[in-house]
Each structure stands twice: as C-alpha cells, then as structure tokens.
Amino acid sequence: MESQVRGGTRWKRFAVVMVPSVAATAAIGVALAQGALAASFSVSGQSFKVTAERLEGKGFSQYGAIDEGYTLKGEKVHHPVAVSAFKSAEITGMCQSVVTPTPFGNVSLQLKAGGGGKPVEAENLYIDVEDLGADATFRNIDIGVAAKDATKGPGMKGGKEQANPYGFAQQAESATLTDVKQTAWATTAGTFKLSGLKMSLSAGTKECY
C-alpha cells in the first residue's frame, strides 16, 4: 500500500524528518563531515529549522512524546513532539539553522550539506519534530498501531523521552519526502555523516526558511 501526503503537518499528524541541531553539529562538524559518528543533538531551550530537497528513508516509525529540556537560564521546559524514526536515511540538499539571542543582538548559525550528488547519510535516526511541511509518500504504511508494536522502524528511543508505549503510532517500510520544511527540538542518530559540510555564522536573523 502507498500513501501520499501533501501540505503542512503538526506533531499529532504526519511529521517526519531527520536532521540534527545546528549548534551542536557546528561543534563537531568537521568530524561528521569526514566520517560516520554517533551523534546526539539539541539546543538548550531552543528549536531549530531545517529544510531538505529530498529525504529517502527506510524503516520508518512515528509516535508522540514530550521532550524535556532547559533554557539558557536553567528553567525546565517541556515540548510536545512527534518522534520520527528511521533505520536508515539519505538526505539531499539539507540546510539547518538556529538563531541565538545575545546582548548584542541575534547571531545565526547555518549549516548546509548533502549537495553535489553526495547525500547526508544516517542510521538509527530519531528526530523530535514540532512542525513539518513536505510532499510525502509512505510505502506499506500501518496507522494506529501501539508505539511499542511499531516494528518496521528502529524502536522507541527511550532515555529522557516521555512517551506512552501504548500510545498511537504509525509505521512504514519506507518514506520519500520532498521540499521539506521543519521545526525540531532534538535529534539522535547511531551514525550521522554530513557530506560537503558548509557552516556560516552571521549577525542578525538568517534562517533556512
């Protein structure tokens, strides 16, 4: 069975995508560009934006959860998210950005990768998504399974994630997304390789979309 989805998506509906926090990626960007490393990314108390021309993913599952984090002032915050998980994914034309306020004004960090015919590669990828828009095709999709029974993907993430194993979930053998625009809070991957990595830091607000 093949299912197609068009338009904006919120966390309670189809929200799929796959890319780590810009700020954390910048800290180890060179290593990620040179080889595949385990990676876990989040921006304390901030979301980050991501665009991608195309995502090809295998072994997809998705379920609702609550992310726990802290602001720069140390205040605890909670965010409802859709955890989108892939056993493997290739991402073409990826851009991700985060804007950080400072006493001197906003500072923007932007990262681009996956161009020139060499896509970004990831395995056991989990993305905590708040909002997403894309053209999406899901193959052999099951909707309405319990999160713990979603076996086509890599399984539930665990750790600090607050998720009901008996809650609503969906899964598919594979998924293709194009023209992706998303807002996310965190990403975890078993391996993450950024081909053709380019990073830029600038004053003001400069986002991927």
FIKOLZA-1660 file (N, C-alpha, C; in steps of 0.1 Angstrom, whole numbers, plus 5000, padded with zeros to 4 digits):
% residues 209
   i   px   py   pz ch aa at
   1 5009 4988 5000  A  M  N
   1 5000 5000 5000  A  M CA
   1 5009 5012 5000  A  M  C
   2 5005 5023 4992  A  E  N
   2 5013 5035 4991  A  E CA
   2 5004 5047 4995  A  E  C
   3 5009 5055 5004  A  S  N
   3 5001 5067 5008  A  S CA
   3 5008 5080 5005  A  S  C
   4 5001 5090 5000  A  Q  N
   4 5008 5103 4997  A  Q CA
   4 5002 5113 5006  A  Q  C
   5 5010 5123 5011  A  V  N
   5 5006 5133 5019  A  V CA
   5 5011 5146 5014  A  V  C
   6 5003 5157 5013  A  R  N
   6 5007 5170 5008  A  R CA
   6 5003 5181 5019  A  R  C
   7 5013 5190 5021  A  G  N
   7 5009 5201 5029  A  G CA
   7 5016 5202 5043  A  G  C
   8 5012 5211 5052  A  G  N
   8 5018 5213 5065  A  G CA
   8 5013 5201 5074  A  G  C
   9 5022 5198 5084  A  T  N
   9 5020 5187 5093  A  T CA
   9 5024 5191 5107  A  T  C
  10 5015 5189 5117  A  R  N
  10 5018 5192 5131  A  R CA
  10 5021 5179 5138  A  R  C
  11 5026 5180 5151  A  W  N
  11 5031 5169 5158  A  W CA
  11 5021 5157 5159  A  W  C
  12 5008 5160 5160  A  K  N
  12 4998 5150 5162  A  K CA
  12 4995 5142 5149  A  K  C
  13 5000 5148 5137  A  R  N
  13 4998 5141 5125  A  R CA
  13 5011 5136 5119  A  R  C
  14 5012 5135 5105  A  F  N
  14 5024 5130 5099  A  F CA
  14 5035 5141 5101  A  F  C
  15 5045 5138 5108  A  A  N
  15 5057 5147 5109  A  A CA
  15 5069 5139 5109  A  A  C
  16 5076 5140 5097  A  V  N
  16 5088 5131 5096  A  V CA
  16 5099 5140 5092  A  V  C
  17 5111 5139 5098  A  V  N
  17 5123 5144 5093  A  V CA
  17 5134 5142 5102  A  V  C
  18 5146 5145 5098  A  M  N
  18 5158 5138 5101  A  M CA
  18 5170 5146 5100  A  M  C
  19 5172 5155 5110  A  V  N
  19 5185 5163 5109  A  V CA
  19 5187 5169 5123  A  V  C
  20 5200 5170 5126  A  P  N
  20 5204 5174 5140  A  P CA
  20 5205 5189 5142  A  P  C
  21 5206 5193 5155  A  S  N
  21 5207 5207 5158  A  S CA
  21 5219 5213 5153  A  S  C
  22 5217 5225 5147  A  V  N
  22 5228 5232 5141  A  V CA
  22 5239 5235 5151  A  V  C
  23 5236 5240 5162  A  A  N
  23 5246 5244 5172  A  A CA
  23 5255 5233 5176  A  A  C
  24 5250 5222 5179  A  A  N
  24 5258 5210 5183  A  A CA
  24 5265 5205 5171  A  A  C
  25 5259 5205 5159  A  T  N
  25 5266 5200 5147  A  T CA
  25 5279 5208 5145  A  T  C
  26 5278 5221 5147  A  A  N
  26 5289 5230 5144  A  A CA
  26 5301 5226 5153  A  A  C
  27 5298 5222 5165  A  A  N
  27 5309 5218 5174  A  A CA
  27 5317 5207 5169  A  A  C
  28 5311 5197 5162  A  I  N
  28 5318 5186 5157  A  I CA
  28 5317 5184 5143  A  I  C
  29 5314 5195 5136  A  G  N
  29 5311 5194 5121  A  G CA
  29 5321 5188 5113  A  G  C
  30 5334 5191 5115  A  V  N
  30 5345 5186 5107  A  V CA
  30 5345 5170 5108  A  V  C
  31 5344 5165 5121  A  A  N
  31 5345 5151 5123  A  A CA
  31 5333 5144 5116  A  A  C
  32 5321 5150 5116  A  L  N
  32 5310 5144 5110  A  L CA
  32 5311 5144 5095  A  L  C
  33 5317 5154 5090  A  A  N
  33 5319 5155 5075  A  A CA
  33 5329 5145 5070  A  A  C
  34 5339 5141 5078  A  Q  N
  34 5349 5132 5074  A  Q CA
  34 5345 5117 5076  A  Q  C
  35 5336 5114 5085  A  G  N
  35 5332 5100 5087  A  G CA
  35 5319 5099 5095  A  G  C
  36 5315 5087 5096  A  A  N
  36 5302 5084 5103  A  A CA
  36 5304 5083 5118  A  A  C
  37 5298 5091 5126  A  L  N
  37 5299 5091 5141  A  L CA
  37 5286 5090 5147  A  L  C
  38 5286 5085 5159  A  A  N
  38 5274 5085 5168  A  A CA
  38 5271 5100 5172  A  A  C
  39 5259 5104 5172  A  A  N
  39 5256 5118 5175  A  A CA
  39 5243 5120 5182  A  A  C
  40 5243 5130 5191  A  S  N
  40 5230 5134 5198  A  S CA
  40 5230 5149 5199  A  S  C
  41 5220 5155 5194  A  F  N
  41 5220 5170 5193  A  F CA
  41 5207 5176 5199  A  F  C
  42 5209 5187 5206  A  S  N
  42 5198 5196 5210  A  S CA
  42 5203 5209 5213  A  S  C
  43 5194 5219 5212  A  V  N
  43 5198 5233 5215  A  V CA
  43 5190 5237 5228  A  V  C
  44 5197 5240 5239  A  S  N
  44 5190 5242 5251  A  S CA
  44 5180 5252 5251  A  S  C
  45 5167 5248 5253  A  G  N
  45 5156 5257 5253  A  G CA
  45 5152 5263 5239  A  G  C
  46 5158 5258 5228  A  Q  N
  46 5156 5264 5215  A  Q CA
  46 5152 5253 5205  A  Q  C
  47 5144 5257 5196  A  S  N
  47 5141 5248 5184  A  S CA
  47 5150 5253 5173  A  S  C
  48 5151 5244 5163  A  F  N
  48 5160 5248 5151  A  F CA
  48 5152 5244 5138  A  F  C
  49 5155 5251 5127  A  K  N
  49 5148 5249 5115  A  K CA
  49 5156 5242 5105  A  K  C
  50 5149 5233 5097  A  V  N
  50 5156 5225 5087  A  V CA
  50 5148 5225 5074  A  V  C
  51 5155 5225 5063  A  T  N
  51 5149 5223 5050  A  T CA
  51 5158 5212 5043  A  T  C
  52 5151 5205 5034  A  A  N
  52 5158 5194 5026  A  A CA
  52 5151 5193 5013  A  A  C
  53 5159 5191 5002  A  E  N
  53 5153 5189 4989  A  E CA
  53 5146 5176 4988  A  E  C
  54 5152 5166 4994  A  R  N
  54 5147 5152 4994  A  R CA
  54 5152 5144 5005  A  R  C
  55 5143 5135 5010  A  L  N
  55 5147 5125 5020  A  L CA
  55 5142 5111 5016  A  L  C
  56 5152 5102 5015  A  E  N
  56 5148 5088 5012  A  E CA
  56 5151 5080 5025  A  E  C
  57 5140 5075 5031  A  G  N
  57 5142 5068 5044  A  G CA
  57 5136 5054 5043  A  G  C
  58 5143 5044 5051  A  K  N
  58 5138 5031 5052  A  K CA
  58 5136 5027 5066  A  K  C
  59 5125 5019 5069  A  G  N
  59 5122 5015 5082  A  G CA
  59 5118 5027 5091  A  G  C
  60 5106 5032 5088  A  F  N
  60 5101 5044 5094  A  F CA
  60 5090 5041 5105  A  F  C
  61 5091 5048 5116  A  S  N
  61 5080 5048 5126  A  S CA
  61 5079 5061 5133  A  S  C
  62 5067 5064 5139  A  Q  N
  62 5065 5077 5144  A  Q CA
  62 5055 5076 5156  A  Q  C
  63 5058 5083 5167  A  Y  N
  63 5049 5083 5178  A  Y CA
  63 5050 5096 5186  A  Y  C
  64 5040 5099 5194  A  G  N
  64 5040 5112 5202  A  G CA
  64 5049 5110 5215  A  G  C
  65 5055 5121 5219  A  A  N
  65 5063 5122 5231  A  A CA
  65 5064 5136 5236  A  A  C
  66 5069 5137 5248  A  I  N
  66 5072 5150 5254  A  I CA
  66 5087 5151 5257  A  I  C
  67 5093 5161 5251  A  D  N
  67 5108 5164 5253  A  D CA
  67 5109 5173 5265  A  D  C
  68 5119 5170 5273  A  E  N
  68 5123 5178 5285  A  E CA
  68 5136 5185 5283  A  E  C
  69 5137 5198 5285  A  G  N
  69 5150 5205 5283  A  G CA
  69 5151 5216 5293  A  G  C
  70 5161 5225 5291  A  Y  N
  70 5163 5236 5300  A  Y CA
  70 5167 5248 5291  A  Y  C
  71 5162 5260 5296  A  T  N
  71 5165 5272 5289  A  T CA
  71 5179 5276 5293  A  T  C
  72 5184 5287 5287  A  L  N
  72 5197 5292 5290  A  L CA
  72 5198 5297 5304  A  L  C
  73 5186 5300 5310  A  K  N
  73 5186 5305 5324  A  K CA
  73 5184 5293 5334  A  K  C
  74 5184 5281 5329  A  G  N
  74 5182 5269 5337  A  G CA
  74 5168 5265 5341  A  G  C
  75 5158 5271 5334  A  E  N
  75 5145 5268 5337  A  E CA
  75 5140 5255 5329  A  E  C
  76 5133 5246 5335  A  K  N
  76 5129 5234 5329  A  K CA
  76 5117 5237 5319  A  K  C
  77 5118 5231 5307  A  V  N
  77 5107 5233 5297  A  V CA
  77 5103 5219 5292  A  V  C
  78 5091 5218 5287  A  H  N
  78 5086 5206 5281  A  H CA
  78 5080 5210 5267  A  H  C
  79 5082 5201 5257  A  H  N
  79 5077 5203 5244  A  H CA
  79 5070 5191 5239  A  H  C
  80 5058 5192 5234  A  P  N
  80 5052 5180 5227  A  P CA
  80 5058 5178 5213  A  P  C
  81 5062 5166 5210  A  V  N
  81 5068 5164 5197  A  V CA
  81 5063 5151 5191  A  V  C
  82 5065 5150 5178  A  A  N
  82 5063 5137 5171  A  A CA
  82 5077 5131 5169  A  A  C
  83 5080 5120 5175  A  V  N
  83 5093 5114 5173  A  V CA
  83 5093 5106 5160  A  V  C
  84 5100 5110 5150  A  S  N
  84 5101 5103 5137  A  S CA
  84 5114 5095 5136  A  S  C
  85 5113 5082 5134  A  A  N
  85 5125 5074 5135  A  A CA
  85 5127 5066 5122  A  A  C
  86 5139 5065 5118  A  F  N
  86 5143 5057 5106  A  F CA
  86 5155 5048 5109  A  F  C
  87 5154 5036 5103  A  K  N
  87 5165 5027 5104  A  K CA
  87 5177 5032 5096  A  K  C
  88 5174 5038 5084  A  S  N
  88 5184 5045 5076  A  S CA
  88 5178 5056 5068  A  S  C
  89 5186 5066 5065  A  A  N
  89 5180 5077 5057  A  A CA
  89 5191 5084 5049  A  A  C
  90 5188 5089 5037  A  E  N
  90 5197 5097 5029  A  E CA
  90 5190 5110 5026  A  E  C
  91 5197 5121 5028  A  I  N
  91 5191 5135 5027  A  I CA
  91 5199 5143 5017  A  I  C
  92 5192 5148 5007  A  T  N
  92 5198 5157 4997  A  T CA
  92 5194 5171 4999  A  T  C
  93 5204 5180 4997  A  G  N
  93 5202 5194 4998  A  G CA
  93 5197 5199 5011  A  G  C
  94 5204 5196 5022  A  M  N
  94 5200 5199 5035  A  M CA
  94 5205 5212 5040  A  M  C
  95 5196 5220 5047  A  C  N
  95 5200 5233 5053  A  C CA
  95 5194 5233 5067  A  C  C
  96 5202 5237 5077  A  Q  N
  96 5196 5238 5090  A  Q CA
  96 5202 5250 5097  A  Q  C
  97 5193 5257 5105  A  S  N
  97 5197 5269 5111  A  S CA
  97 5192 5271 5125  A  S  C
  98 5199 5279 5133  A  V  N
  98 5194 5282 5147  A  V CA
  98 5198 5297 5149  A  V  C
  99 5189 5305 5155  A  V  N
  99 5192 5319 5158  A  V CA
  99 5192 5320 5174  A  V  C
 100 5204 5325 5179  A  T  N
 100 5206 5327 5193  A  T CA
 100 5206 5341 5197  A  T  C
 101 5197 5346 5206  A  P  N
 101 5198 5360 5211  A  P CA
 101 5210 5362 5220  A  P  C
 102 5216 5373 5218  A  T  N
 102 5227 5377 5227  A  T CA
 102 5225 5392 5231  A  T  C
 103 5233 5397 5241  A  P  N
 103 5232 5411 5245  A  P CA
 103 5235 5421 5233  A  P  C
 104 5241 5416 5223  A  F  N
 104 5245 5424 5211  A  F CA
 104 5236 5422 5199  A  F  C
 105 5225 5414 5201  A  G  N
 105 5216 5411 5190  A  G CA
 105 5217 5397 5187  A  G  C
 106 5208 5393 5177  A  N  N
 106 5208 5379 5173  A  N CA
 106 5220 5374 5165  A  N  C
 107 5224 5362 5167  A  V  N
 107 5235 5355 5160  A  V CA
 107 5229 5343 5154  A  V  C
 108 5232 5341 5140  A  S  N
 108 5226 5330 5133  A  S CA
 108 5237 5320 5129  A  S  C
 109 5235 5307 5131  A  L  N
 109 5244 5297 5126  A  L CA
 109 5236 5289 5116  A  L  C
 110 5242 5287 5104  A  Q  N
 110 5236 5280 5094  A  Q CA
 110 5245 5269 5088  A  Q  C
 111 5239 5257 5086  A  L  N
 111 5247 5246 5081  A  L CA
 111 5241 5241 5068  A  L  C
 112 5249 5237 5058  A  K  N
 112 5244 5231 5046  A  K CA
 112 5252 5219 5043  A  K  C
 113 5246 5208 5038  A  A  N
 113 5253 5196 5035  A  A CA
 113 5244 5188 5025  A  A  C
 114 5250 5177 5020  A  G  N
 114 5242 5168 5011  A  G CA
 114 5240 5173 4997  A  G  C
 115 5249 5181 4992  A  G  N
 115 5248 5186 4978  A  G CA
 115 5258 5179 4969  A  G  C
 116 5259 5183 4956  A  G  N
 116 5269 5177 4947  A  G CA
 116 5268 5162 4945  A  G  C
 117 5256 5157 4946  A  G  N
 117 5254 5142 4944  A  G CA
 117 5258 5133 4955  A  G  C
 118 5262 5139 4967  A  K  N
 118 5266 5131 4979  A  K CA
 118 5256 5134 4990  A  K  C
 119 5246 5126 4992  A  P  N
 119 5236 5130 5003  A  P CA
 119 5241 5127 5017  A  P  C
 120 5235 5134 5026  A  V  N
 120 5238 5131 5040  A  V CA
 120 5233 5117 5043  A  V  C
 121 5240 5109 5051  A  E  N
 121 5237 5096 5055  A  E CA
 121 5235 5094 5070  A  E  C
 122 5224 5087 5074  A  A  N
 122 5222 5085 5088  A  A CA
 122 5216 5071 5090  A  A  C
 123 5219 5065 5102  A  E  N
 123 5214 5052 5106  A  E CA
 123 5208 5054 5120  A  E  C
 124 5197 5046 5123  A  N  N
 124 5191 5047 5136  A  N CA
 124 5188 5061 5140  A  N  C
 125 5181 5068 5132  A  L  N
 125 5179 5083 5133  A  L CA
 125 5165 5086 5140  A  L  C
 126 5166 5094 5150  A  Y  N
 126 5154 5099 5157  A  Y CA
 126 5153 5114 5157  A  Y  C
 127 5142 5119 5152  A  I  N
 127 5140 5134 5151  A  I CA
 127 5128 5138 5159  A  I  C
 128 5130 5147 5169  A  D  N
 128 5118 5152 5177  A  D CA
 128 5113 5164 5170  A  D  C
 129 5102 5163 5163  A  V  N
 129 5096 5173 5154  A  V CA
 129 5084 5180 5160  A  V  C
 130 5085 5193 5159  A  E  N
 130 5073 5201 5164  A  E CA
 130 5064 5204 5152  A  E  C
 131 5069 5207 5140  A  D  N
 131 5061 5211 5129  A  D CA
 131 5068 5207 5116  A  D  C
 132 5061 5203 5106  A  L  N
 132 5067 5199 5093  A  L CA
 132 5058 5201 5082  A  L  C
 133 5063 5205 5070  A  G  N
 133 5056 5206 5058  A  G CA
 133 5064 5199 5047  A  G  C
 134 5058 5191 5039  A  A  N
 134 5065 5184 5028  A  A CA
 134 5055 5177 5019  A  A  C
 135 5060 5172 5007  A  D  N
 135 5053 5162 4999  A  D CA
 135 5059 5149 5004  A  D  C
 136 5050 5140 5008  A  A  N
 136 5055 5127 5014  A  A CA
 136 5047 5115 5008  A  A  C
 137 5055 5105 5005  A  T  N
 137 5050 5092 5001  A  T CA
 137 5054 5081 5010  A  T  C
 138 5045 5074 5016  A  F  N
 138 5048 5063 5026  A  F CA
 138 5044 5050 5019  A  F  C
 139 5053 5040 5020  A  R  N
 139 5050 5027 5014  A  R CA
 139 5048 5016 5024  A  R  C
 140 5037 5008 5022  A  N  N
 140 5033 4998 5031  A  N CA
 140 5032 5004 5045  A  N  C
 141 5022 5013 5047  A  I  N
 141 5021 5021 5059  A  I CA
 141 5010 5014 5068  A  I  C
 142 5013 5014 5081  A  D  N
 142 5003 5009 5091  A  D CA
 142 5000 5021 5100  A  D  C
 143 4988 5025 5102  A  I  N
 143 4984 5036 5110  A  I CA
 143 4975 5031 5122  A  I  C
 144 4979 5036 5134  A  G  N
 144 4971 5033 5145  A  G CA
 144 4976 5021 5153  A  G  C
 145 4989 5017 5152  A  V  N
 145 4995 5007 5160  A  V CA
 145 4999 5013 5173  A  V  C
 146 5001 5005 5183  A  A  N
 146 5007 5009 5196  A  A CA
 146 5022 5012 5193  A  A  C
 147 5027 5023 5200  A  A  N
 147 5041 5027 5198  A  A CA
 147 5051 5015 5200  A  A  C
 148 5048 5007 5210  A  K  N
 148 5057 4996 5213  A  K CA
 148 5057 4985 5203  A  K  C
 149 5046 4985 5194  A  D  N
 149 5044 4974 5184  A  D CA
 149 5049 4979 5170  A  D  C
 150 5054 4991 5169  A  A  N
 150 5059 4996 5156  A  A CA
 150 5073 4990 5154  A  A  C
 151 5073 4978 5146  A  T  N
 151 5085 4971 5144  A  T CA
 151 5092 4974 5131  A  T  C
 152 5086 4982 5122  A  K  N
 152 5093 4985 5110  A  K CA
 152 5104 4995 5111  A  K  C
 153 5103 5003 5122  A  G  N
 153 5114 5013 5125  A  G CA
 153 5124 5007 5134  A  G  C
 154 5132 5016 5140  A  P  N
 154 5143 5012 5149  A  P CA
 154 5139 5010 5163  A  P  C
 155 5126 5011 5166  A  G  N
 155 5121 5010 5180  A  G CA
 155 5120 5023 5187  A  G  C
 156 5114 5023 5199  A  M  N
 156 5113 5036 5207  A  M CA
 156 5127 5040 5212  A  M  C
 157 5129 5053 5213  A  K  N
 157 5142 5059 5217  A  K CA
 157 5146 5056 5231  A  K  C
 158 5136 5059 5241  A  G  N
 158 5139 5057 5255  A  G CA
 158 5147 5069 5260  A  G  C
 159 5155 5067 5271  A  G  N
 159 5162 5078 5277  A  G CA
 159 5153 5087 5284  A  G  C
 160 5156 5101 5282  A  K  N
 160 5148 5111 5289  A  K CA
 160 5134 5113 5282  A  K  C
 161 5132 5107 5271  A  E  N
 161 5120 5108 5264  A  E CA
 161 5108 5103 5272  A  E  C
 162 5097 5111 5273  A  Q  N
 162 5085 5107 5279  A  Q CA
 162 5074 5104 5269  A  Q  C
 163 5073 5090 5267  A  A  N
 163 5063 5085 5257  A  A CA
 163 5056 5073 5262  A  A  C
 164 5043 5072 5258  A  N  N
 164 5035 5061 5262  A  N CA
 164 5037 5050 5252  A  N  C
 165 5042 5038 5257  A  P  N
 165 5044 5027 5248  A  P CA
 165 5031 5021 5242  A  P  C
 166 5020 5025 5248  A  Y  N
 166 5007 5020 5243  A  Y CA
 166 5000 5031 5235  A  Y  C
 167 5006 5042 5233  A  G  N
 167 5000 5053 5226  A  G CA
 167 5000 5051 5211  A  G  C
 168 4993 5060 5204  A  F  N
 168 4992 5060 5190  A  F CA
 168 5005 5061 5183  A  F  C
 169 5007 5052 5172  A  A  N
 169 5019 5053 5164  A  A CA
 169 5015 5049 5150  A  A  C
 170 5025 5051 5141  A  Q  N
 170 5023 5047 5127  A  Q CA
 170 5037 5042 5122  A  Q  C
 171 5037 5034 5112  A  Q  N
 171 5050 5029 5107  A  Q CA
 171 5048 5026 5092  A  Q  C
 172 5060 5025 5085  A  A  N
 172 5060 5022 5071  A  A CA
 172 5073 5016 5067  A  A  C
 173 5073 5008 5056  A  E  N
 173 5086 5002 5052  A  E CA
 173 5096 5012 5047  A  E  C
 174 5091 5023 5040  A  S  N
 174 5099 5033 5035  A  S CA
 174 5091 5046 5033  A  S  C
 175 5098 5057 5032  A  A  N
 175 5092 5070 5030  A  A CA
 175 5101 5079 5021  A  A  C
 176 5094 5087 5013  A  T  N
 176 5101 5097 5005  A  T CA
 176 5095 5110 5007  A  T  C
 177 5103 5120 5011  A  L  N
 177 5098 5134 5014  A  L CA
 177 5106 5143 5005  A  L  C
 178 5099 5153 4999  A  T  N
 178 5105 5163 4991  A  T CA
 178 5100 5177 4996  A  T  C
 179 5108 5187 4993  A  D  N
 179 5105 5201 4997  A  D CA
 179 5102 5202 5012  A  D  C
 180 5111 5197 5020  A  V  N
 180 5108 5196 5034  A  V CA
 180 5112 5209 5041  A  V  C
 181 5102 5213 5050  A  K  N
 181 5105 5224 5059  A  K CA
 181 5100 5220 5073  A  K  C
 182 5109 5221 5083  A  Q  N
 182 5105 5216 5096  A  Q CA
 182 5111 5224 5107  A  Q  C
 183 5105 5223 5119  A  T  N
 183 5110 5228 5132  A  T CA
 183 5112 5216 5141  A  T  C
 184 5123 5215 5147  A  A  N
 184 5126 5204 5156  A  A CA
 184 5133 5208 5169  A  A  C
 185 5133 5199 5179  A  W  N
 185 5139 5202 5192  A  W CA
 185 5151 5194 5194  A  W  C
 186 5152 5182 5188  A  A  N
 186 5164 5173 5191  A  A CA
 186 5165 5163 5181  A  A  C
 187 5177 5157 5179  A  T  N
 187 5180 5146 5170  A  T CA
 187 5190 5137 5176  A  T  C
 188 5188 5124 5175  A  T  N
 188 5197 5114 5179  A  T CA
 188 5199 5104 5168  A  T  C
 189 5212 5100 5166  A  A  N
 189 5215 5091 5155  A  A CA
 189 5226 5081 5159  A  A  C
 190 5225 5069 5155  A  G  N
 190 5236 5059 5157  A  G CA
 190 5248 5063 5149  A  G  C
 191 5246 5067 5137  A  T  N
 191 5257 5073 5129  A  T CA
 191 5251 5084 5120  A  T  C
 192 5259 5095 5118  A  F  N
 192 5254 5106 5110  A  F CA
 192 5266 5112 5102  A  F  C
 193 5265 5111 5089  A  K  N
 193 5276 5116 5080  A  K CA
 193 5272 5128 5072  A  K  C
 194 5278 5139 5073  A  L  N
 194 5275 5151 5066  A  L CA
 194 5284 5153 5055  A  L  C
 195 5280 5150 5042  A  S  N
 195 5289 5152 5031  A  S CA
 195 5288 5166 5025  A  S  C
 196 5300 5172 5022  A  G  N
 196 5300 5185 5017  A  G CA
 196 5296 5196 5027  A  G  C
 197 5300 5194 5039  A  L  N
 197 5296 5203 5050  A  L CA
 197 5300 5217 5048  A  L  C
 198 5291 5227 5049  A  K  N
 198 5294 5241 5049  A  K CA
 198 5287 5248 5060  A  K  C
 199 5295 5256 5069  A  M  N
 199 5288 5263 5080  A  M CA
 199 5292 5277 5079  A  M  C
 200 5282 5286 5084  A  S  N
 200 5284 5300 5084  A  S CA
 200 5278 5306 5096  A  S  C
 201 5285 5316 5102  A  L  N
 201 5280 5323 5114  A  L CA
 201 5279 5338 5111  A  L  C
 202 5267 5344 5114  A  S  N
 202 5265 5358 5110  A  S CA
 202 5257 5365 5120  A  S  C
 203 5258 5378 5120  A  A  N
 203 5250 5386 5129  A  A CA
 203 5236 5388 5123  A  A  C
 204 5226 5389 5131  A  G  N
 204 5212 5391 5126  A  G CA
 204 5205 5377 5125  A  G  C
 205 5193 5378 5119  A  T  N
 205 5185 5366 5118  A  T CA
 205 5186 5360 5103  A  T  C
 206 5192 5349 5102  A  K  N
 206 5193 5342 5089  A  K CA
 206 5190 5328 5090  A  K  C
 207 5178 5324 5086  A  E  N
 207 5173 5310 5087  A  E CA
 207 5171 5304 5074  A  E  C
 208 5170 5291 5074  A  C  N
 208 5168 5283 5062  A  C CA
 208 5154 5286 5055  A  C  C
 209 5144 5290 5063  A  Y  N
 209 5131 5294 5058  A  Y CA
 209 5124 5302 5068  A  Y  C
% end
